[in-house]
Amino acid sequence: MDTTQRRRPLDELARLGEAMFDRQVRPALRPEDDGKFVAIDAVTADYEIDEDDYAAVARLRSRKPAADIWLMQAGFPTTCRIGAVR
């Protein structure tokens, strides 16, 4: 099985990742984490925090190769928006 292939639909991954962020990650964040990226495994709620998004994802992927990863940014409602704004 290709461990980089997402196993959940994007909307389900977003729902799970954001719920885990709110329940488990946000309460553990410190003021110095504001603006850092948080890579969350949507299955286990394991996560990594780093100023660099790639580094956070890479560290989580090294511990959890089959993780379904959702990326958030501490202190921001979304990490990025894709598509046209109307």
Steps between C-alpha positions, in 0.01 A plus 500: 500500500625847414537673839475845345154433356212647699248242615220742597309752291637851545188627679515217755874555551435871559221429749709248695818708492328819613311318778824346630673837479225662708476217756860393547747740341360847569492449882868395492622796293716767662516868401832436322325247272284769338558492124669159503373213286335199659493170308232272648439130437121492456488140627716504813508877580880484516647830387818697436548877525761699310555845347546320167199311363716245317703423814184440707356265238833319447548436873146367537538288186827353636315385815172409332567405135134415430357813665214692342647845565305823538705820519391798712671820603476599866313826542347497149159368390652328191851435375425592139208547267493342156270631229350828392351738752166651394 
